[in-house]
Amino acid sequence: MNFDNQIILENDLISLSPLSHSHLDKLLPFVLSNPDLLKYSPSPFGTTKAFEAYIKKAISARNKKERYPFVIFDKKSNQYIGSSSYGKFSFENQRLEIGWTWIFKEFQGAGINSQAKFLLLDYAFHQLKMVRVVFKTDVRNVASRKALEKIGATLECILRSHTVLQDGYRRDTAVYSILKEEWIEIYKSRKL
């Protein structure tokens, strides 16, 4: 994977393009009105300072070839509405993780998350030649878990006391995955 490439994934409803510092001003008003959006995440969020640090960290991780963050653009509203990333790469083992996903509440429930996951999964399996894609979420995040199950991800395990959140709470992490042969069937059935 060439981290210098400007990967753009899109369909008729949304587009995903590389997250950059230029997106800060476009996303910040929504971030400030959705301060608890990442309550199940260890990442600080919800203030100007925290969001600037979030963007900086995401771009730094891309420069280190550790993560490839995307910004999600909703074509209907003509607005940037969230983010998702590839990360935890193991190219020798043909696996990666899709995560760091958030979509502003005003745009949740409209199928945007499924559309974004479809684009990311399709590129991971067909272009990057991955065999395994992993997702992780807080075990208490029922909406996220249902969304992963809806797209065909399989719950593999619960990692107990796995991640420390901003408030010091140690979350249990639910680990899901989709394998290449499963993706072929999901793609054929257009589950997403």
Residue frames as a rotation matrix with the C-alpha (Angstrom) as fourth column:
MET 1
0.588 0.809 0.000 0.00
0.809 -0.588 0.000 0.00
0.000 0.000 -1.000 0.00
ASN 2
-0.491 -0.711 0.504 1.36
0.701 -0.666 -0.256 3.39
0.517 0.228 0.825 -0.97
PHE 3
0.015 0.493 -0.870 0.49
0.927 -0.334 -0.173 5.80
-0.376 -0.803 -0.462 1.84
ASP 4
-0.731 -0.318 -0.603 1.36
0.101 -0.925 0.366 8.75
-0.675 0.207 0.708 -0.41
ASN 5
-0.797 0.502 0.335 -1.46
0.452 0.127 0.883 7.85
0.400 0.856 -0.328 -2.81
GLN 6
-0.744 0.663 0.081 -4.62
-0.628 -0.653 -0.423 9.92
-0.227 -0.366 0.903 -2.60
ILE 7
-0.891 0.453 0.000 -7.09
0.440 0.866 0.235 7.05
0.107 0.209 -0.972 -2.29
ILE 8
-0.625 0.779 -0.055 -10.63
-0.753 -0.620 -0.222 8.16
-0.207 -0.097 0.974 -3.12
LEU 9
-0.896 0.439 0.071 -13.49
0.444 0.893 0.079 5.70
-0.029 0.102 -0.994 -2.67
GLU 10
-0.693 0.673 -0.257 -16.97
-0.546 -0.724 -0.422 6.69
-0.471 -0.152 0.869 -3.77
ASN 11
-0.617 0.645 0.451 -20.41
0.771 0.609 0.185 5.71
-0.156 0.462 -0.873 -4.90
ASP 12
-0.236 0.591 0.771 -23.54
0.543 -0.578 0.609 7.72
0.806 0.562 -0.185 -5.73
LEU 13
0.726 0.666 -0.171 -24.16
0.463 -0.288 0.838 8.66
0.509 -0.687 -0.518 -2.07
ILE 14
0.879 -0.456 -0.140 -20.79
-0.079 -0.428 0.900 9.29
-0.470 -0.781 -0.412 -0.43
SER 15
0.583 -0.804 -0.113 -17.09
0.018 0.152 -0.988 9.70
0.812 0.575 0.103 -1.04
LEU 16
0.855 -0.473 -0.212 -14.13
0.294 0.106 0.950 8.92
-0.427 -0.875 0.229 1.17
SER 17
0.616 -0.717 0.326 -10.93
0.117 -0.326 -0.938 10.86
0.779 0.616 -0.117 0.63
PRO 18
-0.209 -0.780 -0.590 -7.74
0.776 0.235 -0.585 11.30
0.595 -0.580 0.557 2.69
LEU 19
0.798 0.416 -0.436 -8.31
0.603 -0.552 0.576 13.29
-0.001 -0.722 -0.692 5.89
SER 20
-0.220 -0.876 0.430 -6.23
0.743 -0.436 -0.508 16.48
0.632 0.208 0.747 5.97
HIS 21
-0.705 -0.126 -0.698 -5.78
0.611 -0.607 -0.508 19.61
-0.360 -0.784 0.505 8.08
SER 22
-0.938 0.341 0.057 -8.03
-0.240 -0.761 0.603 21.44
0.249 0.552 0.796 5.60
HIS 23
-0.254 0.888 -0.382 -11.02
0.318 0.450 0.835 19.44
0.913 0.090 -0.397 6.87
LEU 24
-0.755 -0.119 -0.645 -10.70
0.652 -0.041 -0.757 20.81
0.063 -0.992 0.109 10.40
ASP 25
-0.894 0.389 -0.223 -12.83
-0.318 -0.900 -0.298 23.93
-0.317 -0.195 0.928 9.83
LYS 26
-0.440 0.757 -0.482 -15.46
-0.622 0.131 0.772 21.97
0.648 0.640 0.414 7.89
LEU 27
-0.155 0.327 -0.932 -15.86
0.369 0.894 0.253 19.34
0.916 -0.305 -0.260 10.62
LEU 28
-0.904 -0.403 -0.144 -15.37
0.263 -0.258 -0.930 21.44
0.337 -0.878 0.339 13.76
PRO 29
-0.529 0.755 0.388 -18.92
-0.802 -0.594 0.063 22.90
0.278 -0.277 0.920 14.04
PHE 30
0.419 0.672 -0.611 -20.35
-0.424 0.739 0.523 19.35
0.803 0.040 0.595 14.06
VAL 31
-0.296 -0.616 -0.730 -17.67
0.458 0.580 -0.674 18.15
0.839 -0.533 0.110 16.50
LEU 32
-0.951 -0.104 0.291 -18.57
-0.164 -0.628 -0.761 20.93
0.262 -0.771 0.580 18.94
SER 33
-0.152 0.970 0.188 -22.28
-0.969 -0.184 0.166 20.08
0.196 -0.157 0.968 18.68
ASN 34
0.743 0.321 -0.587 -21.55
-0.260 0.947 0.189 16.33
0.616 0.013 0.787 19.14
PRO 35
0.084 -0.851 0.518 -19.08
-0.928 -0.256 -0.271 16.37
0.364 -0.458 -0.811 22.07
ASP 36
0.011 -0.045 0.999 -19.99
-0.708 0.705 0.040 12.87
-0.706 -0.708 -0.024 23.31
LEU 37
0.628 0.288 -0.722 -19.76
-0.768 0.380 -0.516 11.24
0.125 0.879 0.460 19.88
LEU 38
0.056 -0.706 -0.706 -16.66
-0.292 0.664 -0.688 9.25
0.955 0.245 -0.170 20.86
LYS 39
0.344 0.137 0.929 -17.72
-0.924 -0.124 0.361 8.37
0.165 -0.983 0.084 24.39
TYR 40
0.935 0.008 0.356 -16.74
-0.100 0.965 0.242 4.72
-0.341 -0.261 0.903 23.82
SER 41
0.675 -0.722 0.153 -13.36
0.374 0.156 -0.914 5.63
0.636 0.674 0.375 22.32
PRO 42
0.309 -0.643 -0.701 -10.03
0.892 -0.060 0.448 6.35
-0.330 -0.764 0.555 24.02
SER 43
-0.490 -0.520 0.700 -9.57
0.780 -0.619 0.085 9.39
0.389 0.588 0.709 21.75
PRO 44
-0.487 0.324 -0.811 -10.26
0.409 -0.736 -0.540 12.86
-0.771 -0.595 0.226 23.16
PHE 45
-0.617 0.423 0.664 -12.98
0.675 -0.151 0.722 14.65
0.405 0.894 -0.192 21.21
GLY 46
0.250 0.943 -0.220 -15.62
0.948 -0.192 0.253 17.37
0.196 -0.271 -0.942 21.49
THR 47
0.599 -0.126 -0.791 -13.51
0.225 -0.921 0.318 20.51
-0.769 -0.368 -0.523 21.95
THR 48
0.916 -0.301 -0.264 -11.52
-0.381 -0.448 -0.809 22.56
0.125 0.842 -0.525 19.47
LYS 49
0.071 -0.965 0.253 -8.22
-0.989 -0.036 0.143 21.63
-0.129 -0.260 -0.957 21.14
ALA 50
-0.077 -0.043 0.996 -9.07
-0.283 0.959 0.020 17.91
-0.956 -0.280 -0.086 21.35
PHE 51
0.801 0.450 0.396 -10.22
0.229 0.381 -0.896 17.77
-0.553 0.808 0.202 17.74
GLU 52
0.686 -0.657 -0.314 -7.12
-0.708 -0.502 -0.496 19.59
0.168 0.563 -0.809 16.47
ALA 53
-0.245 -0.783 0.571 -5.03
-0.858 0.450 0.249 16.99
-0.452 -0.429 -0.782 18.33
TYR 54
0.282 0.457 0.843 -7.20
-0.011 0.880 -0.474 14.18
-0.959 0.125 0.253 16.88
ILE 55
0.991 0.090 -0.098 -6.61
-0.088 -0.110 -0.990 15.39
-0.100 0.990 -0.101 13.30
LYS 56
0.337 -0.941 -0.043 -2.90
-0.931 -0.326 -0.162 15.92
0.138 0.094 -0.986 13.92
LYS 57
-0.211 -0.383 0.899 -2.53
-0.606 0.773 0.188 12.42
-0.767 -0.506 -0.395 15.40
ALA 58
0.617 0.525 0.587 -4.43
0.134 0.665 -0.735 10.81
-0.776 0.532 0.340 12.49
ILE 59
0.932 -0.295 -0.210 -2.27
-0.305 -0.329 -0.894 12.56
0.195 0.897 -0.397 9.89
SER 60
0.053 -0.944 0.325 0.92
-0.993 -0.016 0.117 11.76
-0.105 -0.329 -0.938 11.81
ALA 61
0.043 0.038 0.998 -0.09
-0.259 0.965 -0.025 8.08
-0.965 -0.258 0.052 11.88
ARG 62
0.939 0.278 0.203 -0.57
0.132 0.255 -0.958 8.19
-0.318 0.926 0.203 8.11
ASN 63
0.625 -0.766 -0.152 2.88
-0.719 -0.487 -0.496 9.74
0.306 0.419 -0.855 7.65
LYS 64
-0.269 -0.706 0.655 4.30
-0.880 0.457 0.131 6.89
-0.391 -0.541 -0.745 9.76
LYS 65
-0.424 0.200 -0.883 2.39
-0.631 0.634 0.446 4.35
0.649 0.747 -0.143 7.61
GLU 66
-0.993 0.099 0.060 0.43
0.010 0.593 -0.805 3.15
-0.115 -0.799 -0.590 10.64
ARG 67
-0.172 0.984 -0.055 -3.03
0.541 0.047 -0.840 4.36
-0.823 -0.174 -0.540 9.66
TYR 68
-0.909 0.002 0.417 -4.83
0.371 -0.454 0.810 5.71
0.191 0.891 0.412 6.59
PRO 69
-0.465 0.764 -0.448 -7.58
0.414 -0.260 -0.872 8.11
-0.783 -0.591 -0.196 7.75
PHE 70
-0.650 0.387 0.653 -10.44
0.636 -0.193 0.747 9.11
0.416 0.901 -0.120 5.47
VAL 71
-0.772 0.581 -0.259 -13.00
-0.295 -0.688 -0.663 11.88
-0.563 -0.436 0.702 5.71
ILE 72
-0.516 0.693 0.503 -16.57
0.807 0.590 0.015 10.97
-0.287 0.413 -0.864 4.73
PHE 73
-0.887 0.237 -0.395 -18.43
-0.336 -0.920 0.203 13.36
-0.315 0.313 0.896 2.42
ASP 74
-0.255 0.896 0.364 -22.21
0.550 0.444 -0.707 13.12
-0.795 0.020 -0.606 2.03
LYS 75
-0.897 -0.157 0.414 -23.12
0.442 -0.350 0.826 14.02
0.015 0.924 0.383 -1.56
LYS 76
-0.014 0.985 0.169 -26.78
0.881 -0.067 0.468 14.68
0.472 0.156 -0.868 -0.78
SER 77
0.769 0.308 -0.560 -26.14
0.591 -0.676 0.440 17.34
-0.244 -0.670 -0.702 1.86
ASN 78
0.550 -0.656 0.517 -22.84
0.280 -0.438 -0.854 18.44
0.787 0.615 -0.058 0.28
GLN 79
0.601 -0.302 0.740 -21.09
-0.758 -0.510 0.407 18.21
0.254 -0.805 -0.536 3.67
TYR 80
-0.457 -0.743 -0.490 -18.25
-0.258 0.638 -0.726 16.41
0.851 -0.205 -0.483 5.41
ILE 81
0.418 0.837 0.354 -19.93
-0.669 0.020 0.743 14.25
0.615 -0.547 0.568 8.03
GLY 82
0.885 -0.095 0.455 -17.41
-0.316 0.595 0.739 11.91
-0.341 -0.798 0.496 9.63
SER 83
0.030 -0.950 -0.309 -14.32
-0.984 0.025 -0.174 9.79
0.173 0.310 -0.935 9.35
SER 84
0.933 0.070 0.353 -13.08
-0.157 0.962 0.224 6.21
-0.324 -0.265 0.908 9.16
SER 85
0.200 -0.955 -0.218 -9.64
-0.971 -0.223 0.089 4.65
-0.134 0.193 -0.972 8.81
TYR 86
0.740 -0.280 -0.612 -7.59
0.081 0.939 -0.333 1.67
0.668 0.197 0.718 7.84
GLY 87
0.260 -0.733 0.628 -4.99
-0.925 -0.376 -0.057 0.72
0.278 -0.566 -0.776 10.42
LYS 88
0.233 -0.264 0.936 -3.17
-0.620 0.701 0.352 -2.05
-0.749 -0.663 -0.001 12.30
PHE 89
0.629 -0.010 -0.777 -1.70
-0.750 0.253 -0.611 -3.24
0.203 0.967 0.151 8.99
SER 90
-0.025 -0.688 0.726 -0.02
-0.345 0.687 0.639 -6.61
-0.938 -0.235 -0.254 8.63
PHE 91
0.331 0.158 -0.930 0.72
-0.930 -0.112 -0.350 -6.87
-0.159 0.981 0.110 4.94
GLU 92
-0.702 -0.641 -0.309 2.69
-0.676 0.737 0.006 -10.09
0.224 0.213 -0.951 5.32
ASN 93
-0.861 0.450 0.238 -0.39
0.236 0.768 -0.595 -11.66
-0.450 -0.456 -0.767 6.91
GLN 94
-0.794 0.518 0.318 -2.80
0.227 -0.232 0.946 -9.89
0.564 0.823 0.067 4.55
ARG 95
0.112 0.843 -0.525 -4.86
0.965 0.033 0.259 -8.26
0.236 -0.536 -0.811 7.28
LEU 96
-0.823 -0.253 0.510 -5.85
0.117 -0.952 -0.283 -4.82
0.557 -0.174 0.812 8.45
GLU 97
-0.460 0.683 -0.568 -8.32
0.791 0.025 -0.611 -3.15
-0.404 -0.730 -0.551 10.76
ILE 98
-0.380 0.452 0.807 -11.13
0.335 -0.746 0.575 -0.76
0.862 0.489 0.133 9.84
GLY 99
0.103 0.401 -0.910 -11.97
0.994 -0.010 0.108 1.56
0.034 -0.916 -0.399 12.68
TRP 100
-0.759 -0.325 -0.564 -11.67
0.445 -0.892 -0.085 5.04
-0.475 -0.315 0.822 14.17
THR 101
-0.627 0.600 0.498 -15.13
0.533 -0.137 0.835 5.49
0.569 0.789 -0.234 12.63
TRP 102
-0.487 0.583 -0.650 -17.51
0.512 -0.412 -0.754 8.26
-0.708 -0.700 -0.098 13.62
ILE 103
-0.579 0.458 0.674 -20.43
0.574 -0.358 0.736 9.88
0.579 0.813 -0.056 11.85
PHE 104
-0.942 0.217 0.256 -22.21
-0.322 -0.799 -0.508 12.93
0.094 -0.561 0.823 13.19
LYS 105
-0.701 0.686 0.193 -25.53
0.265 0.503 -0.823 12.12
-0.662 -0.526 -0.534 14.86
GLU 106
-0.047 0.711 -0.702 -27.47
-0.576 -0.593 -0.562 14.21
-0.816 0.378 0.438 12.34
PHE 107
-0.020 -0.065 -0.998 -26.40
-0.981 0.193 0.007 11.72
0.192 0.979 -0.068 9.63
GLN 108
-0.904 -0.274 0.329 -26.65
-0.362 0.899 -0.246 8.46
-0.228 -0.342 -0.912 11.55
GLY 109
-0.284 0.825 0.489 -29.34
0.085 0.530 -0.844 5.96
-0.955 -0.198 -0.220 10.61
ALA 110
0.485 0.449 -0.751 -29.27
-0.639 -0.404 -0.654 6.89
-0.597 0.797 0.091 6.92
GLY 111
0.918 -0.139 0.371 -27.12
0.291 0.872 -0.394 3.94
-0.269 0.470 0.841 5.82
ILE 112
0.738 -0.674 -0.039 -23.97
-0.580 -0.604 -0.546 6.05
0.345 0.425 -0.837 5.48
ASN 113
0.089 -0.722 0.686 -21.93
-0.833 0.324 0.449 3.83
-0.547 -0.611 -0.572 7.80
SER 114
0.419 0.131 0.898 -22.87
0.193 0.954 -0.229 0.74
-0.887 0.270 0.375 5.76
GLN 115
0.989 -0.050 0.137 -21.99
0.123 -0.224 -0.967 2.55
0.079 0.973 -0.215 2.54
ALA 116
0.470 -0.868 0.159 -18.61
-0.872 -0.484 -0.068 3.63
0.136 -0.107 -0.985 3.93
LYS 117
0.050 -0.435 0.899 -17.85
-0.536 0.748 0.392 0.13
-0.843 -0.501 -0.196 5.21
PHE 118
0.771 0.278 0.573 -18.81
0.298 0.638 -0.710 -1.34
-0.563 0.719 0.409 1.84
LEU 119
0.887 -0.461 -0.016 -16.34
-0.271 -0.492 -0.827 0.95
0.374 0.738 -0.562 0.03
LEU 120
0.189 -0.856 0.481 -13.57
-0.979 -0.128 0.158 0.28
-0.074 -0.501 -0.862 2.56
LEU 121
0.215 -0.051 0.975 -14.10
-0.274 0.955 0.110 -3.48
-0.937 -0.291 0.191 2.56
ASP 122
0.935 0.186 0.303 -14.26
0.225 0.349 -0.910 -3.71
-0.274 0.919 0.284 -1.21
TYR 123
0.662 -0.750 -0.006 -10.99
-0.579 -0.506 -0.640 -1.78
0.477 0.427 -0.768 -1.60
ALA 124
0.099 -0.644 0.759 -9.31
-0.911 0.248 0.329 -3.80
-0.400 -0.724 -0.562 1.17
PHE 125
0.275 0.069 0.959 -10.20
-0.037 0.997 -0.061 -7.16
-0.961 -0.018 0.276 -0.35
HIS 126
0.828 0.157 0.539 -9.97
0.485 0.283 -0.827 -6.38
-0.282 0.946 0.158 -4.06
GLN 127
0.802 -0.535 0.267 -7.26
-0.186 -0.647 -0.740 -3.73
0.568 0.544 -0.618 -4.33
LEU 128
0.182 -0.757 0.627 -5.12
-0.974 -0.228 0.007 -4.31
0.138 -0.612 -0.779 -1.25
LYS 129
0.045 -0.103 -0.994 -5.55
-0.356 0.928 -0.113 -8.11
0.933 0.359 0.005 -1.49
MET 130
-0.532 -0.133 0.836 -6.37
-0.846 0.052 -0.530 -8.55
0.028 -0.990 -0.140 2.19
VAL 131
-0.577 0.322 -0.751 -7.64
0.072 0.936 0.345 -11.90
0.814 0.145 -0.563 3.45
ARG 132
-0.057 0.493 -0.868 -8.89
0.973 0.221 0.062 -10.66
0.222 -0.842 -0.492 6.84
VAL 133
-0.414 0.022 0.910 -10.41
-0.055 -0.998 -0.001 -7.37
0.908 -0.051 0.415 8.03
VAL 134
-0.441 0.146 -0.886 -10.89
0.864 0.336 -0.375 -6.73
0.243 -0.931 -0.274 11.76
PHE 135
0.000 0.482 0.876 -13.21
-0.117 -0.870 0.478 -4.32
0.993 -0.103 0.056 13.62
LYS 136
-0.606 -0.160 -0.779 -13.08
0.724 0.294 -0.624 -3.47
0.329 -0.942 -0.062 17.32
THR 137
-0.142 0.594 0.792 -15.66
-0.200 -0.801 0.565 -1.69
0.969 -0.078 0.233 19.45
ASP 138
-0.776 -0.009 0.631 -16.60
-0.629 -0.079 -0.774 -1.17
0.057 -0.997 0.056 23.07
VAL 139
-0.873 0.444 -0.202 -18.76
0.436 0.896 0.085 -4.08
0.219 -0.014 -0.976 24.19
ARG 140
-0.390 0.746 -0.541 -21.31
0.508 -0.315 -0.801 -1.50
-0.768 -0.587 -0.256 25.50
ASN 141
-0.599 0.125 -0.791 -21.63
-0.564 -0.767 0.306 0.20
-0.568 0.629 0.530 22.10
VAL 142
-0.150 0.660 0.737 -24.75
0.262 0.745 -0.614 -1.64
-0.953 0.101 -0.284 21.02
ALA 143
0.741 0.460 -0.489 -25.30
-0.285 -0.444 -0.849 0.51
-0.608 0.769 -0.198 17.91
SER 144
0.007 -0.840 -0.542 -21.80
-0.989 -0.084 0.118 -0.17
-0.145 0.535 -0.832 16.62
ARG 145
-0.713 -0.276 0.644 -22.08
-0.312 0.948 0.060 -3.89
-0.627 -0.158 -0.762 17.33
LYS 146
0.239 0.882 0.407 -25.43
0.227 0.356 -0.906 -4.14
-0.944 0.309 -0.115 15.53
ALA 147
0.664 -0.046 -0.746 -24.01
-0.644 -0.543 -0.539 -2.23
-0.380 0.838 -0.391 12.56
LEU 148
-0.430 -0.890 -0.150 -21.07
-0.874 0.370 0.315 -4.64
-0.225 0.266 -0.937 12.31
GLU 149
-0.567 0.299 0.768 -23.35
0.086 0.948 -0.305 -7.66
-0.819 -0.107 -0.563 12.51
LYS 150
0.522 0.824 -0.220 -25.63
-0.082 -0.208 -0.975 -6.12
-0.849 0.527 -0.041 9.88
ILE 151
0.411 -0.418 -0.810 -22.77
-0.904 -0.305 -0.300 -5.93
-0.121 0.856 -0.503 7.38
GLY 152
0.827 0.018 -0.562 -21.88
-0.218 0.932 -0.290 -9.57
0.519 0.363 0.774 7.98
ALA 153
-0.222 -0.939 0.263 -19.02
-0.681 -0.044 -0.731 -9.31
0.698 -0.341 -0.630 10.49
THR 154
0.451 0.274 -0.850 -18.54
0.262 0.869 0.419 -12.23
0.853 -0.412 0.320 12.88
LEU 155
0.639 -0.221 0.736 -17.97
-0.744 -0.421 0.519 -11.73
0.195 -0.880 -0.434 16.59
GLU 156
0.161 -0.686 -0.710 -14.72
-0.110 0.702 -0.703 -13.51
0.981 0.191 0.038 17.45
CYS 157
-0.168 -0.280 -0.945 -14.14
0.878 0.392 -0.273 -12.64
0.447 -0.876 0.180 21.08
ILE 158
0.877 0.285 0.386 -14.40
0.044 -0.849 0.527 -10.13
0.478 -0.446 -0.757 23.91
LEU 159
-0.210 -0.970 -0.123 -11.07
0.505 0.000 -0.863 -8.76
0.837 -0.243 0.490 25.14
ARG 160
0.660 0.548 -0.513 -11.64
0.686 -0.162 0.710 -8.06
0.306 -0.821 -0.482 28.82
SER 161
0.726 -0.326 -0.606 -10.34
0.260 -0.685 0.680 -4.85
-0.637 -0.651 -0.413 30.40
HIS 162
0.352 -0.537 0.766 -8.69
0.923 0.335 -0.189 -4.09
-0.155 0.774 0.614 27.06
THR 163
-0.300 -0.394 0.869 -8.61
0.654 -0.748 -0.114 -0.30
0.695 0.534 0.482 26.58
VAL 164
-0.392 0.105 -0.914 -8.51
0.782 -0.485 -0.391 2.65
-0.484 -0.868 0.108 28.96
LEU 165
0.285 0.589 0.756 -10.95
0.844 -0.529 0.094 5.45
0.455 0.611 -0.647 28.04
GLN 166
-0.242 -0.408 0.880 -10.53
0.132 -0.913 -0.386 9.17
0.961 0.023 0.275 28.71
ASP 167
0.402 0.489 0.774 -12.45
-0.677 -0.411 0.611 8.96
0.617 -0.769 0.166 31.99
GLY 168
-0.452 -0.704 0.548 -10.24
-0.892 0.358 -0.276 6.09
-0.002 -0.614 -0.790 33.24
TYR 169
0.493 0.711 0.502 -12.86
-0.644 0.686 -0.339 3.39
-0.585 -0.156 0.796 32.59
ARG 170
-0.715 -0.695 0.081 -11.34
-0.496 0.586 0.641 0.12
-0.493 0.418 -0.763 31.32
ARG 171
0.237 0.875 -0.422 -13.54
-0.934 0.087 -0.345 -1.06
-0.266 0.476 0.838 28.48
ASP 172
-0.132 -0.123 0.984 -14.09
0.173 0.974 0.145 -4.58
-0.976 0.189 -0.108 27.28
THR 173
-0.343 -0.098 -0.934 -13.51
-0.804 -0.484 0.346 -4.68
-0.486 0.870 0.087 23.51
ALA 174
0.507 0.555 0.660 -15.62
0.006 0.763 -0.646 -6.75
-0.862 0.332 0.384 21.11
VAL 175
-0.547 -0.751 -0.370 -13.55
-0.494 -0.067 0.867 -8.04
-0.675 0.657 -0.334 18.18
TYR 176
0.618 0.743 0.255 -15.30
-0.084 0.385 -0.919 -8.74
-0.781 0.547 0.300 14.86
SER 177
-0.573 -0.794 -0.202 -13.93
-0.280 -0.042 0.959 -9.81
-0.770 0.606 -0.198 11.48
ILE 178
0.780 0.608 -0.148 -14.81
-0.375 0.264 -0.889 -10.49
-0.502 0.748 0.434 7.88
LEU 179
-0.208 -0.826 0.524 -12.73
0.115 0.511 0.852 -12.95
-0.971 0.238 -0.012 5.82
LYS 180
-0.733 -0.172 -0.658 -12.21
-0.559 -0.399 0.727 -12.69
-0.388 0.901 0.196 2.08
GLU 181
-0.912 0.402 -0.079 -14.41
0.273 0.741 0.614 -15.69
0.305 0.539 -0.785 1.27
GLU 182
-0.244 0.841 -0.483 -17.18
0.833 -0.073 -0.549 -14.21
-0.497 -0.536 -0.683 3.43
TRP 183
-0.364 0.044 -0.930 -16.79
-0.183 -0.983 0.025 -10.87
-0.913 0.180 0.366 1.68
ILE 184
-0.985 -0.002 -0.173 -17.33
-0.171 0.192 0.967 -12.53
0.031 0.981 -0.189 -1.70
GLU 185
-0.518 0.844 -0.141 -20.71
0.819 0.536 0.203 -13.79
0.247 -0.010 -0.969 -0.48
ILE 186
-0.083 0.455 -0.887 -21.63
0.596 -0.690 -0.410 -10.46
-0.798 -0.563 -0.213 1.17
TYR 187
-0.687 -0.270 -0.674 -20.67
-0.302 -0.738 0.603 -8.61
-0.661 0.618 0.426 -2.00
LYS 188
-0.935 0.354 0.013 -22.76
0.196 0.487 0.851 -10.95
0.295 0.799 -0.525 -4.17
SER 189
-0.213 0.917 -0.338 -25.80
0.963 0.255 0.085 -10.59
0.164 -0.307 -0.937 -1.91
ARG 190
-0.446 -0.041 0.894 -25.29
0.162 -0.986 0.035 -6.81
0.880 0.160 0.447 -1.54
LYS 191
0.068 0.425 -0.903 -25.97
0.942 0.270 0.198 -7.08
0.328 -0.864 -0.382 2.16
LEU 192
-0.572 -0.421 -0.704 -24.64
0.687 -0.715 -0.130 -3.56
-0.449 -0.558 0.699 2.64
